[in-house]
Amino acid sequence: MHDADKALYSFTWANQDEPIKFDGIDTTTPEGRAQYTADYDQMCALTPELIKKENLVFPHEMKAAVSNEPHFQRIWAHYRQHAVEG
């Protein structure tokens, strides 16, 4: 994790649905894709009810996710209102 305190302990940034992270693997290279796929397959074998092989997406191809955390949504709503009216 780039900033563990921000990702894990911050009330503003925390999210209950944290994505799987494989830090240190560069998935833009063939070697990185192979390593990521192997690690992902291992996670699928360990927790088949949670992680499905057909849901494999490389980190550099993932879309940005908007947090569903209530505080984040409230602040985001205030920002949108300010940006539109301001």
CNS distance restraints for C-alpha pairs under 8 A (distance, minus, plus):
assign (resid   1 and name CA) (resid   7 and name CA) 7.83 0.50 0.50
assign (resid   1 and name CA) (resid  21 and name CA) 7.60 0.50 0.50
assign (resid   1 and name CA) (resid  23 and name CA) 6.47 0.50 0.50
assign (resid   3 and name CA) (resid   7 and name CA) 6.27 0.50 0.50
assign (resid   4 and name CA) (resid   8 and name CA) 5.78 0.50 0.50
assign (resid   4 and name CA) (resid   9 and name CA) 7.79 0.50 0.50
assign (resid   5 and name CA) (resid   9 and name CA) 5.25 0.50 0.50
assign (resid   5 and name CA) (resid  10 and name CA) 6.60 0.50 0.50
assign (resid   6 and name CA) (resid  10 and name CA) 5.05 0.50 0.50
assign (resid   6 and name CA) (resid  13 and name CA) 6.42 0.50 0.50
assign (resid   6 and name CA) (resid  14 and name CA) 7.35 0.50 0.50
assign (resid   7 and name CA) (resid  13 and name CA) 6.31 0.50 0.50
assign (resid   7 and name CA) (resid  14 and name CA) 5.73 0.50 0.50
assign (resid   8 and name CA) (resid  14 and name CA) 5.95 0.50 0.50
assign (resid   9 and name CA) (resid  14 and name CA) 6.51 0.50 0.50
assign (resid  10 and name CA) (resid  14 and name CA) 5.46 0.50 0.50
assign (resid  11 and name CA) (resid  71 and name CA) 7.55 0.50 0.50
assign (resid  12 and name CA) (resid  71 and name CA) 6.28 0.50 0.50
assign (resid  12 and name CA) (resid  72 and name CA) 5.78 0.50 0.50
assign (resid  13 and name CA) (resid  67 and name CA) 7.92 0.50 0.50
assign (resid  13 and name CA) (resid  72 and name CA) 6.99 0.50 0.50
assign (resid  14 and name CA) (resid  69 and name CA) 7.11 0.50 0.50
assign (resid  15 and name CA) (resid  67 and name CA) 6.11 0.50 0.50
assign (resid  15 and name CA) (resid  68 and name CA) 6.94 0.50 0.50
assign (resid  15 and name CA) (resid  69 and name CA) 5.51 0.50 0.50
assign (resid  16 and name CA) (resid  69 and name CA) 7.14 0.50 0.50
assign (resid  22 and name CA) (resid  36 and name CA) 7.39 0.50 0.50
assign (resid  25 and name CA) (resid  32 and name CA) 5.51 0.50 0.50
assign (resid  25 and name CA) (resid  35 and name CA) 7.38 0.50 0.50
assign (resid  25 and name CA) (resid  36 and name CA) 6.78 0.50 0.50
assign (resid  26 and name CA) (resid  32 and name CA) 4.93 0.50 0.50
assign (resid  26 and name CA) (resid  33 and name CA) 7.38 0.50 0.50
assign (resid  27 and name CA) (resid  31 and name CA) 7.65 0.50 0.50
assign (resid  27 and name CA) (resid  32 and name CA) 4.45 0.50 0.50
assign (resid  27 and name CA) (resid  33 and name CA) 4.63 0.50 0.50
assign (resid  27 and name CA) (resid  36 and name CA) 6.90 0.50 0.50
assign (resid  27 and name CA) (resid  58 and name CA) 6.43 0.50 0.50
assign (resid  27 and name CA) (resid  59 and name CA) 7.01 0.50 0.50
assign (resid  27 and name CA) (resid  60 and name CA) 6.79 0.50 0.50
assign (resid  28 and name CA) (resid  32 and name CA) 6.70 0.50 0.50
assign (resid  28 and name CA) (resid  33 and name CA) 6.88 0.50 0.50
assign (resid  28 and name CA) (resid  60 and name CA) 7.14 0.50 0.50
assign (resid  29 and name CA) (resid  33 and name CA) 6.19 0.50 0.50
assign (resid  30 and name CA) (resid  34 and name CA) 6.21 0.50 0.50
assign (resid  31 and name CA) (resid  35 and name CA) 6.23 0.50 0.50
assign (resid  32 and name CA) (resid  36 and name CA) 5.98 0.50 0.50
assign (resid  33 and name CA) (resid  37 and name CA) 5.95 0.50 0.50
assign (resid  33 and name CA) (resid  58 and name CA) 7.56 0.50 0.50
assign (resid  34 and name CA) (resid  38 and name CA) 6.14 0.50 0.50
assign (resid  35 and name CA) (resid  39 and name CA) 6.17 0.50 0.50
assign (resid  36 and name CA) (resid  40 and name CA) 5.96 0.50 0.50
assign (resid  36 and name CA) (resid  58 and name CA) 7.72 0.50 0.50
assign (resid  37 and name CA) (resid  41 and name CA) 5.99 0.50 0.50
assign (resid  37 and name CA) (resid  56 and name CA) 7.96 0.50 0.50
assign (resid  38 and name CA) (resid  42 and name CA) 6.26 0.50 0.50
assign (resid  39 and name CA) (resid  43 and name CA) 6.33 0.50 0.50
assign (resid  40 and name CA) (resid  44 and name CA) 6.21 0.50 0.50
assign (resid  40 and name CA) (resid  53 and name CA) 7.72 0.50 0.50
assign (resid  40 and name CA) (resid  56 and name CA) 7.48 0.50 0.50
assign (resid  41 and name CA) (resid  45 and name CA) 6.23 0.50 0.50
assign (resid  41 and name CA) (resid  53 and name CA) 6.77 0.50 0.50
assign (resid  42 and name CA) (resid  46 and name CA) 6.27 0.50 0.50
assign (resid  43 and name CA) (resid  47 and name CA) 6.04 0.50 0.50
assign (resid  43 and name CA) (resid  48 and name CA) 7.81 0.50 0.50
assign (resid  43 and name CA) (resid  51 and name CA) 7.04 0.50 0.50
assign (resid  44 and name CA) (resid  48 and name CA) 4.96 0.50 0.50
assign (resid  44 and name CA) (resid  50 and name CA) 7.73 0.50 0.50
assign (resid  44 and name CA) (resid  51 and name CA) 5.22 0.50 0.50
assign (resid  44 and name CA) (resid  52 and name CA) 5.95 0.50 0.50
assign (resid  44 and name CA) (resid  53 and name CA) 6.30 0.50 0.50
assign (resid  47 and name CA) (resid  51 and name CA) 6.09 0.50 0.50
assign (resid  48 and name CA) (resid  52 and name CA) 6.15 0.50 0.50
assign (resid  51 and name CA) (resid  55 and name CA) 7.49 0.50 0.50
assign (resid  52 and name CA) (resid  56 and name CA) 7.51 0.50 0.50
assign (resid  57 and name CA) (resid  61 and name CA) 6.55 0.50 0.50
assign (resid  57 and name CA) (resid  62 and name CA) 6.42 0.50 0.50
assign (resid  58 and name CA) (resid  62 and name CA) 6.49 0.50 0.50
assign (resid  67 and name CA) (resid  72 and name CA) 6.68 0.50 0.50
assign (resid  67 and name CA) (resid  73 and name CA) 7.32 0.50 0.50
assign (resid  68 and name CA) (resid  72 and name CA) 7.18 0.50 0.50
assign (resid  68 and name CA) (resid  73 and name CA) 6.51 0.50 0.50
assign (resid  69 and name CA) (resid  73 and name CA) 6.32 0.50 0.50
assign (resid  70 and name CA) (resid  74 and name CA) 6.24 0.50 0.50
assign (resid  71 and name CA) (resid  75 and name CA) 6.24 0.50 0.50
assign (resid  72 and name CA) (resid  76 and name CA) 5.96 0.50 0.50
assign (resid  73 and name CA) (resid  77 and name CA) 6.04 0.50 0.50
assign (resid  74 and name CA) (resid  78 and name CA) 6.35 0.50 0.50
assign (resid  75 and name CA) (resid  79 and name CA) 6.19 0.50 0.50
assign (resid  76 and name CA) (resid  80 and name CA) 6.15 0.50 0.50
assign (resid  77 and name CA) (resid  81 and name CA) 6.18 0.50 0.50
assign (resid  78 and name CA) (resid  82 and name CA) 6.10 0.50 0.50
assign (resid  79 and name CA) (resid  83 and name CA) 5.99 0.50 0.50
assign (resid  80 and name CA) (resid  84 and name CA) 6.09 0.50 0.50
assign (resid  81 and name CA) (resid  85 and name CA) 6.08 0.50 0.50
assign (resid  82 and name CA) (resid  86 and name CA) 5.40 0.50 0.50
